[in-house]
Amino acid sequence: MPEGTTVKDRDASADAPGVGGSGDSAALGGASAARGGGRHNGAPADLSATGQAGPAAHNGKPRKRRKRRRGRKVYVRDGQAGPQPPQREKVSQPPKGPQADTSRQPSIRQERERTGQARQSPNGNGARRASDDLPIFAALDLGTNNCRLLVAIPTRYGQFRVIDAFSRIVRLGEGLTASGRLADAAMDRAVEALKVCGDKLRSRNVRRARLIATEACRSAENGAEFLERVEREAGLKLEIIDRQTEARLAVSGCGSLVERETQGVVLFDIGGGSSEIALIDLSRGRRSQRLANHIVSWTSLPVGVVSLAERFGGRVVTPDSFAAMVDDVAERLSSFEGRDRLDHVLESPGFHLLGTSGTVTTLAGVHLDLPRYDRRRVDGLWMDRDSVDRMIEKLLGWDFQRRVANPCIGADRADLVLAGCAILEAIRAVWPSQRLRVADRGLREGILSELMADAGVWRHTRRDGARR
């Protein structure tokens, strides 16, 4: 399960290759200044052809001054004149009180968004905006570390625009490695986050949705009991998916980041309680529209950043304890029988790694020295092998407080990021590559892509976005 994007709402805006985004509205301030002129701009009101100031012109003729009439104003009503203005009839107002208070009522725009109704054009001819006719889809991913939701509408071929999002670190799998059960406090945090997601989903006219739970609920003794509580308190029915489905969805979510000339990819998803790895061979035959159709081998390791950090320590990480974490993951990878399925393209320039998790997005943010995490700069970023080495070495040299202070790590990830780096190092040792591409996307994007494809929303849309 991917680590997620932090409680700082990394994915609030989903502008990225393969995921359409709505742009921010332009500011309107200063429009009057841009028009130029004005009474008090320091220039004379009018200049004659000789440069002398003269009377203002109107259609080439001097403008006549109007004489102001002096005297009292006279008001006329019903044919009779009088010195006082006519009195307006008082209109009775509705009584004030809770029933008459409309300050909290939704606006017309909010109500239309809630019900999915189309917005009428200003000319009143009933024309609709293009997005008003598009169906709404939703994907929810409850993992070992994060609870995340995306709500989107389809746009051009193979893409969609996110219209609502939610992300919160809940650490549902906290203590799961030692006890085998979900802790009460962890379940409480997850339920509160899921209530927010439920409210968001019920406020929209969603055509199709898929709500999944992964490793924490999959392996916990009380996982099924917890999901019953979620349905009862949050009104959401979650589906526990198997590891093969999780790997496929991760691949589906990253399809647009795999370029045409690519021959082979090892896609990995470092989660909180498990890590999925998929080998994708694109060197043979015609490329399918669904990247998941090219998976030749996959595995799911029952180890993630939360479980690894709880076993080896996450706050204080020494070179020795880091090496022990790498060795633990490497031993698990050694039993992966299909790990050699891409050996024929490992030396090719068309081979690379593709990471979708909080570990690689954090490394990318530190690499870019961002003052705050910026998904638009991270998603799709290429990092060479030397850059990855330097970032891991840098993080290993920082103490816990230094990691907390970094804006791309923060307190929520400071004790997990080095465990993720250990998993990454073990993966790089098995499949050495000169290039790593970073993906700030994953299961939710894969769910949305599959839901929209199955619904046929792109069936009549060409690749250039035009309707057929």
C-alpha positions as a printed NumPy array, in Angstrom:
array([[  0.   ,   0.   ,   0.   ],
       [  1.554,   3.337,  -0.888],
       [  2.571,   5.591,   1.935],
       [  0.477,   8.398,   0.587],
       [  1.114,  12.063,   0.147],
       [  1.082,  13.508,   3.69 ],
       [ -1.551,  15.291,   5.68 ],
       [ -0.511,  18.473,   3.903],
       [ -2.88 ,  17.443,   1.119],
       [ -0.218,  16.626,  -1.433],
       [ -2.814,  15.488,  -3.91 ],
       [ -5.333,  18.253,  -3.521],
       [ -4.533,  19.3  ,  -7.002],
       [ -3.961,  16.588,  -9.499],
       [ -2.194,  18.354, -12.34 ],
       [  0.124,  15.741, -13.8  ],
       [  0.829,  13.774, -16.966],
       [ -2.121,  11.481, -17.463],
       [ -4.286,  13.241, -14.893],
       [ -6.006,  16.371, -16.068],
       [ -6.283,  19.297, -13.673],
       [ -8.378,  22.417, -13.488],
       [ -6.403,  25.627, -13.512],
       [ -6.696,  28.367, -10.943],
       [ -8.889,  31.342, -11.771],
       [ -6.99 ,  34.465, -12.821],
       [ -7.089,  37.486, -10.529],
       [ -9.239,  40.352, -11.776],
       [ -7.688,  43.109,  -9.726],
       [ -6.035,  45.928, -11.644],
       [ -8.315,  45.619, -14.644],
       [ -9.308,  49.267, -14.484],
       [ -5.686,  50.371, -14.319],
       [ -4.904,  48.285, -17.367],
       [ -7.457,  50.197, -19.385],
       [ -5.426,  53.395, -18.977],
       [ -6.651,  56.972, -18.541],
       [ -8.765,  58.094, -15.66 ],
       [ -9.567,  61.409, -14.098],
       [ -6.67 ,  61.533, -11.712],
       [ -3.844,  60.083, -13.739],
       [ -1.964,  63.386, -13.882],
       [ -2.718,  64.105, -17.574],
       [ -4.905,  66.982, -18.868],
       [ -8.46 ,  66.095, -19.764],
       [ -7.899,  66.927, -23.446],
       [ -5.201,  68.272, -25.721],
       [ -5.913,  70.16 , -28.953],
       [ -3.962,  69.547, -32.139],
       [ -1.518,  72.337, -31.191],
       [ -0.799,  70.831, -27.827],
       [ -2.84 ,  73.468, -25.982],
       [ -5.4  ,  72.485, -23.495],
       [ -8.889,  73.167, -24.744],
       [-12.505,  72.194, -24.27 ],
       [-13.31 ,  68.533, -24.418],
       [-14.415,  67.344, -27.845],
       [-17.44 ,  65.218, -28.606],
       [-17.661,  63.741, -32.102],
       [-15.454,  66.556, -33.39 ],
       [-17.684,  69.304, -31.949],
       [-17.244,  71.343, -28.765],
       [-19.337,  69.922, -25.958],
       [-21.961,  72.304, -24.581],
       [-22.052,  72.877, -20.907],
       [-25.336,  72.102, -19.223],
       [-26.734,  74.672, -16.867],
       [-27.644,  73.342, -13.463],
       [-31.185,  74.222, -12.541],
       [-31.598,  75.607,  -9.105],
       [-34.601,  75.115,  -6.893],
       [-36.403,  72.403,  -5.055],
       [-37.029,  69.012,  -6.591],
       [-40.623,  68.202,  -7.384],
       [-41.888,  64.648,  -7.13 ],
       [-44.838,  63.435,  -9.17 ],
       [-46.957,  60.427,  -8.403],
       [-50.344,  59.513,  -9.849],
       [-50.458,  62.773, -11.724],
       [-50.043,  64.945,  -8.605],
       [-46.953,  66.93 ,  -7.654],
       [-45.602,  67.421,  -4.187],
       [-42.449,  68.43 ,  -2.351],
       [-41.921,  64.994,  -0.718],
       [-40.908,  61.792,  -2.467],
       [-43.619,  59.162,  -2.748],
       [-43.613,  56.721,   0.123],
       [-42.957,  53.106,  -0.796],
       [-45.303,  50.518,   0.494],
       [-43.755,  48.418,   3.186],
       [-43.32 ,  44.781,   2.328],
       [-43.688,  42.403,   5.211],
       [-40.502,  40.437,   5.881],
       [-40.495,  36.819,   6.978],
       [-39.941,  36.398,  10.693],
       [-36.36 ,  35.977,  11.775],
       [-35.428,  32.715,  13.337],
       [-33.847,  29.366,  12.617],
       [-36.333,  28.593,   9.84 ],
       [-35.693,  31.883,   8.073],
       [-31.905,  31.816,   8.399],
       [-30.414,  31.223,   4.946],
       [-26.826,  32.219,   5.772],
       [-25.769,  28.582,   5.775],
       [-27.812,  27.512,   2.783],
       [-25.73 ,  26.271,  -0.178],
       [-25.341,  28.525,  -3.169],
       [-26.875,  27.621,  -6.52 ],
       [-23.463,  26.545,  -7.746],
       [-22.868,  24.35 ,  -4.692],
       [-26.3  ,  22.777,  -5.014],
       [-25.726,  21.998,  -8.688],
       [-22.382,  20.438,  -7.886],
       [-24.022,  18.382,  -5.134],
       [-26.821,  17.087,  -7.313],
       [-24.817,  16.871, -10.525],
       [-27.225,  19.195, -12.364],
       [-26.049,  21.1  , -15.396],
       [-25.394,  24.804, -15.261],
       [-27.448,  26.83 , -17.716],
       [-25.721,  29.279, -19.998],
       [-26.307,  33.043, -19.555],
       [-28.34 ,  33.266, -22.786],
       [-30.925,  30.923, -21.333],
       [-30.907,  28.504, -24.248],
       [-30.211,  25.527, -22.014],
       [-26.65 ,  24.957, -23.265],
       [-24.457,  23.146, -20.786],
       [-20.815,  23.236, -19.95 ],
       [-18.884,  20.242, -21.205],
       [-18.06 ,  19.059, -17.653],
       [-21.73 ,  19.136, -16.584],
       [-22.56 ,  16.189, -18.837],
       [-19.652,  14.073, -17.618],
       [-20.188,  11.299, -15.065],
       [-18.452,  11.386, -11.697],
       [-16.221,   8.546, -10.481],
       [-14.594,   7.99 ,  -7.089],
       [-11.783,   5.884,  -5.643],
       [-10.92 ,   5.368,  -1.971],
       [ -7.79 ,   3.638,  -0.699],
       [ -7.45 ,   2.727,   2.976],
       [ -3.943,   1.462,   3.596],
       [ -1.679,   0.694,   6.492],
       [ -0.565,   4.308,   6.752],
       [ -2.964,   6.512,   4.774],
       [ -6.624,   7.074,   4.01 ],
       [ -7.032,   8.758,   0.629],
       [ -9.904,   9.639,  -1.688],
       [-10.135,  10.97 ,  -5.239],
       [-13.287,  12.132,  -7.045],
       [-12.889,  12.846, -10.753],
       [-14.593,  13.319, -14.11 ],
       [-13.229,  11.989, -17.438],
       [-11.65 ,  14.458, -19.844],
       [ -9.573,  13.696, -22.93 ],
       [ -8.712,  10.157, -23.934],
       [ -7.232,   8.216, -21.02 ],
       [ -7.272,  11.198, -18.66 ],
       [ -9.467,  12.707, -15.978],
       [ -9.796,  15.843, -13.889],
       [ -9.885,  15.64 , -10.109],
       [-12.784,  17.634,  -8.643],
       [-12.323,  16.597,  -5.007],
       [ -9.631,  14.895,  -2.942],
       [ -8.812,  13.909,   0.614],
       [ -5.664,  12.54 ,   2.243],
       [ -4.861,  11.863,   5.875],
       [ -2.197,   9.789,   7.607],
       [ -4.067,   7.516,  10.031],
       [ -1.487,   4.758,  10.707],
       [ -4.104,   2.058,  10.798],
       [ -1.394,  -0.601,  10.981],
       [  0.332,   0.858,  14.03 ],
       [  1.318,  -2.007,  16.33 ],
       [ -0.06 ,  -4.612,  13.929],
       [  3.295,  -6.381,  13.503],
       [  3.588,  -7.127,  17.214],
       [ -0.051,  -7.871,  18.094],
       [ -1.57 ,  -9.127,  14.861],
       [ -4.588,  -6.912,  15.498],
       [ -5.679,  -3.379,  14.652],
       [ -5.358,  -1.152,  17.709],
       [ -8.391,   0.723,  19.045],
       [ -6.77 ,   4.149,  18.678],
       [ -5.704,   3.364,  15.118],
       [ -9.219,   2.238,  14.184],
       [-10.674,   5.399,  15.737],
       [ -8.378,   7.584,  13.596],
       [ -9.292,   5.671,  10.46 ],
       [-13.038,   5.845,  11.117],
       [-12.907,   9.611,  11.613],
       [-11.098,  10.017,   8.292],
       [-13.557,   7.699,   6.557],
       [-16.477,   9.748,   7.856],
       [-15.054,  12.749,   6.014],
       [-14.746,  10.645,   2.866],
       [-18.315,   9.427,   3.26 ],
       [-19.631,  12.975,   3.502],
       [-17.744,  13.937,   0.346],
       [-19.089,  10.973,  -1.588],
       [-22.68 ,  11.503,  -0.494],
       [-22.522,  15.166,  -1.516],
       [-22.015,  14.225,  -5.179],
       [-23.905,  12.232,  -7.751],
       [-21.247,   9.536,  -8.196],
       [-21.909,   7.082, -11.003],
       [-19.332,   4.462, -10.015],
       [-16.965,   4.109,  -7.07 ],
       [-14.577,   1.546,  -5.71 ],
       [-13.541,   1.637,  -2.06 ],
       [-10.637,  -0.641,  -1.166],
       [ -8.653,  -1.688,   1.894],
       [ -5.224,  -3.284,   1.658],
       [ -2.557,  -4.901,   3.829],
       [ -3.587,  -3.758,   7.306],
       [ -7.148,  -5.05 ,   6.961],
       [ -5.942,  -8.012,   4.927],
       [ -3.601,  -9.359,   7.61 ],
       [ -5.244,  -8.234,  10.867],
       [ -7.243, -10.742,  12.891],
       [ -9.953,  -8.152,  13.432],
       [ -9.843,  -6.696,   9.907],
       [-13.324,  -7.894,   8.946],
       [-14.732,  -6.719,  12.277],
       [-13.235,  -3.275,  11.67 ],
       [-14.831,  -3.018,   8.217],
       [-18.224,  -3.789,   9.749],
       [-17.678,  -0.86 ,  12.091],
       [-16.741,   1.357,   9.134],
       [-19.972,   0.453,   7.347],
       [-21.991,   1.085,  10.472],
       [-20.421,   4.409,  11.503],
       [-19.151,   5.932,   8.253],
       [-21.696,   4.424,   5.869],
       [-19.008,   3.019,   3.572],
       [-18.637,  -0.579,   2.454],
       [-14.956,  -1.292,   1.817],
       [-13.535,  -4.173,  -0.191],
       [-10.355,  -5.957,   0.886],
       [ -8.354,  -6.586,  -2.281],
       [ -5.705,  -9.255,  -2.733],
       [ -2.064,  -8.476,  -3.447],
       [ -2.245,  -9.277,  -7.15 ],
       [ -5.083,  -6.786,  -7.607],
       [ -3.117,  -4.208,  -5.645],
       [ -0.105,  -4.639,  -7.93 ],
       [ -2.276,  -4.377, -11.053],
       [ -3.983,  -1.198,  -9.866],
       [ -0.627,   0.414,  -9.095],
       [  0.489,  -0.302, -12.661],
       [ -2.775,   1.007, -14.125],
       [ -2.382,   4.251, -12.221],
       [  1.051,   4.963, -13.712],
       [  0.45 ,   4.091, -17.346],
       [  0.936,   7.619, -18.679],
       [  4.416,   7.847, -17.104],
       [  5.749,   4.991, -19.223],
       [  6.906,   6.46 , -22.517],
       [  6.533,   4.892, -25.948],
       [ 10.208,   4.021, -26.398],
       [ 10.351,   2.172, -23.058],
       [ 11.249,  -1.504, -23.334],
       [ 11.038,  -2.603, -19.74 ],
       [  9.968,  -1.232, -16.343],
       [ 10.156,  -2.443, -12.768],
       [  7.317,  -0.663, -11.012],
       [  7.357,  -0.758,  -7.231],
       [  4.875,   0.515,  -4.661],
       [  6.401,   0.816,  -1.189],
       [  3.492,   0.837,   1.205],
       [  3.016,   0.932,   4.933],
       [  2.485,  -2.801,   5.451],
       [  3.42 ,  -4.354,   2.108],
       [  5.415,  -3.558,  -1.019],
       [  4.213,  -4.521,  -4.483],
       [  6.63 ,  -5.049,  -7.379],
       [  5.6  ,  -5.61 , -10.999],
       [  7.851,  -6.428, -13.949],
       [  6.545,  -4.947, -17.193],
       [  7.914,  -6.117, -20.537],
       [  7.225,  -3.779, -23.48 ],
       [  9.912,  -5.108, -25.794],
       [  7.749,  -7.668, -27.556],
       [  4.686,  -7.131, -29.682],
       [  2.304,  -4.239, -29.885],
       [  1.741,  -2.149, -26.787],
       [ -1.708,  -2.45 , -25.243],
       [ -3.664,   0.57 , -24.069],
       [ -3.622,  -0.958, -20.59 ],
       [ -0.116,  -1.164, -19.182],
       [ -1.207,  -3.893, -16.766],
       [ -1.6  ,  -6.256, -19.729],
       [  2.209,  -6.28 , -20.067],
       [  2.981,  -7.518, -16.55 ],
       [  5.15 , -10.619, -16.912],
       [  5.843, -11.182, -13.223],
       [  4.897,  -9.662,  -9.892],
       [  5.332, -10.12 ,  -6.177],
       [  4.038,  -8.61 ,  -2.963],
       [  6.424,  -8.474,  -0.024],
       [  4.72 ,  -8.537,   3.397],
       [  6.881,  -5.66 ,   4.54 ],
       [  6.407,  -1.896,   4.361],
       [  7.693,   1.26 ,   5.987],
       [  5.528,   0.948,   9.117],
       [  6.249,  -2.711,   9.79 ],
       [  9.968,  -2.361,   8.998],
       [ 10.408,   0.731,  11.17 ],
       [  8.623,  -0.947,  14.085],
       [ 10.969,  -3.919,  13.896],
       [ 14.285,  -2.108,  13.399],
       [ 13.56 ,   1.38 ,  14.724],
       [ 12.685,   4.477,  12.761],
       [ 13.602,   7.425,  14.946],
       [ 17.243,   6.487,  15.455],
       [ 18.704,   4.775,  12.406],
       [ 22.399,   3.954,  12.296],
       [ 24.329,   2.674,   9.267],
       [ 24.269,  -0.788,  10.839],
       [ 20.531,  -0.838,  11.492],
       [ 19.909,   0.543,   7.996],
       [ 22.037,  -2.252,   6.496],
       [ 20.043,  -4.784,   8.546],
       [ 16.804,  -3.459,   7.072],
       [ 18.215,  -3.715,   3.538],
       [ 19.333,  -7.303,   4.173],
       [ 15.895,  -8.252,   5.509],
       [ 14.169,  -7.028,   2.352],
       [ 16.848,  -8.529,   0.096],
       [ 16.272, -11.954,   1.637],
       [ 12.575, -11.701,   0.862],
       [ 13.318, -10.696,  -2.722],
       [ 15.639, -13.666,  -3.186],
       [ 12.621, -15.986,  -3.056],
       [ 10.877, -14.114,  -5.888],
       [ 11.103, -16.666,  -8.684],
       [ 10.101, -14.321, -11.503],
       [ 12.656, -11.619, -10.761],
       [ 14.736, -12.463, -13.863],
       [ 11.946, -11.946, -16.432],
       [ 13.453,  -8.623, -17.563],
       [ 17.091,  -9.649, -17.714],
       [ 17.087,  -9.24 , -21.516],
       [ 16.41 ,  -5.477, -21.238],
       [ 18.323,  -4.551, -18.07 ],
       [ 21.251,  -3.132, -20.062],
       [ 18.999,  -1.336, -22.521],
       [ 18.566,   2.471, -22.372],
       [ 14.828,   1.755, -22.58 ],
       [ 14.789,   0.144, -19.116],
       [ 14.122,   2.053, -15.903],
       [ 12.585,   1.87 , -12.454],
       [  9.266,   3.517, -11.647],
       [  8.458,   4.196,  -8.007],
       [  5.042,   5.15 ,  -6.672],
       [  5.141,   5.754,  -2.951],
       [  5.797,   8.333,  -0.274],
       [  9.407,   7.172,  -0.103],
       [ 10.339,   8.163,  -3.64 ],
       [  8.237,  11.348,  -3.615],
       [  9.993,  12.387,  -0.411],
       [ 13.404,  11.701,  -1.947],
       [ 12.406,  13.787,  -4.958],
       [ 11.272,  16.682,  -2.786],
       [ 14.542,  16.671,  -0.845],
       [ 16.466,  16.364,  -4.109],
       [ 14.723,  19.467,  -5.496],
       [ 15.226,  21.292,  -2.173],
       [ 11.581,  22.37 ,  -2.192],
       [ 10.475,  24.884,   0.457],
       [  7.221,  22.919,   0.583],
       [  6.085,  19.778,  -1.174],
       [  4.831,  20.458,  -4.708],
       [  3.193,  17.542,  -6.48 ],
       [  3.38 ,  19.238,  -9.866],
       [  7.188,  19.315,  -9.702],
       [  7.584,  15.832,  -8.237],
       [  5.178,  13.683, -10.252],
       [  6.986,  12.429, -13.356],
       [ 10.436,  13.604, -12.227],
       [ 13.476,  11.67 , -13.464],
       [ 16.331,  10.978, -11.031],
       [ 19.62 ,   9.423, -12.085],
       [ 21.369,   6.774, -10.033],
       [ 23.919,   9.141,  -8.475],
       [ 21.184,  11.534,  -7.336],
       [ 19.313,   8.736,  -5.579],
       [ 22.543,   7.624,  -3.864],
       [ 23.22 ,  11.157,  -2.62 ],
       [ 19.695,  11.616,  -1.257],
       [ 19.723,   8.331,   0.67 ],
       [ 23.163,   9.133,   2.074],
       [ 21.966,  12.614,   3.078],
       [ 18.885,  11.3  ,   4.889],
       [ 20.936,   8.637,   6.639],
       [ 23.208,  11.389,   7.932],
       [ 20.317,  13.399,   9.405],
       [ 19.043,  12.772,  12.91 ],
       [ 15.332,  12.517,  13.669],
       [ 14.836,  16.221,  14.395],
       [ 16.595,  17.191,  11.187],
       [ 14.236,  14.938,   9.248],
       [ 11.236,  16.421,  11.039],
       [ 12.393,  19.93 ,  10.113],
       [ 12.534,  19.18 ,   6.399],
       [  9.316,  20.474,   4.741],
       [  9.078,  17.457,   2.428],
       [  9.321,  14.961,   5.305],
       [  7.773,  16.431,   8.433],
       [  6.828,  14.752,  11.685],
       [  4.48 ,  12.24 ,  10.033],
       [  7.227,  10.66 ,   7.924],
       [ 10.412,  11.32 ,   9.871],
       [ 10.395,   7.854,  11.47 ],
       [  9.369,   6.038,   8.26 ],
       [ 11.404,   7.51 ,   5.426],
       [ 14.627,   5.577,   6.089],
       [ 12.743,   2.278,   6.264],
       [ 11.388,   3.136,   2.816],
       [ 14.903,   3.938,   1.612],
       [ 16.035,   0.499,   2.794],
       [ 13.332,  -1.174,   0.72 ],
       [ 14.336,   0.974,  -2.254],
       [ 17.993,  -0.013,  -1.881],
       [ 17.098,  -3.706,  -1.898],
       [ 15.046,  -3.232,  -5.074],
       [ 17.846,  -1.309,  -6.806],
       [ 20.307,  -4.091,  -5.974],
       [ 18.186,  -6.697,  -7.8  ],
       [ 17.3  ,  -4.472, -10.762],
       [ 20.109,  -1.925, -11.195],
       [ 19.094,   0.993, -13.362],
       [ 20.571,   4.332, -14.326],
       [ 17.186,   6.029, -14.106],
       [ 14.325,   6.211, -11.639],
       [ 11.06 ,   7.93 , -12.449],
       [  8.991,   9.281,  -9.571],
       [  5.209,   8.916,  -9.521],
       [  2.976,  10.743,  -7.089],
       [  0.029,   8.522,  -7.977],
       [ -0.984,   4.94 ,  -7.465],
       [ -3.959,   2.819,  -6.515],
       [ -6.638,   5.514,  -6.638],
       [ -5.58 ,   6.645, -10.092],
       [ -5.542,   3.027, -11.211],
       [ -9.048,   2.482,  -9.875],
       [-10.347,   5.586, -11.644],
       [ -8.707,   4.608, -14.929],
       [-10.227,   1.136, -14.829],
       [-13.677,   2.369, -13.775],
       [-13.776,   4.918, -16.584],
       [-12.483,   2.475, -19.187],
       [-15.023,  -0.16 , -18.166],
       [-17.814,   2.448, -18.305],
       [-16.797,   3.352, -21.866],
       [-16.516,   7.088, -21.205],
       [-13.539,   7.358, -23.584],
       [-15.01 ,   5.094, -26.246],
       [-16.069,   7.954, -28.522],
       [-13.108,  10.215, -27.782],
       [-10.021,  10.339, -29.957],
       [ -6.563,  10.588, -28.435],
       [ -6.484,  14.321, -29.212],
       [ -9.535,  14.805, -26.982],
       [-12.079,  15.432, -29.765],
       [-15.414,  13.65 , -29.783],
       [-16.098,  11.235, -32.599]])
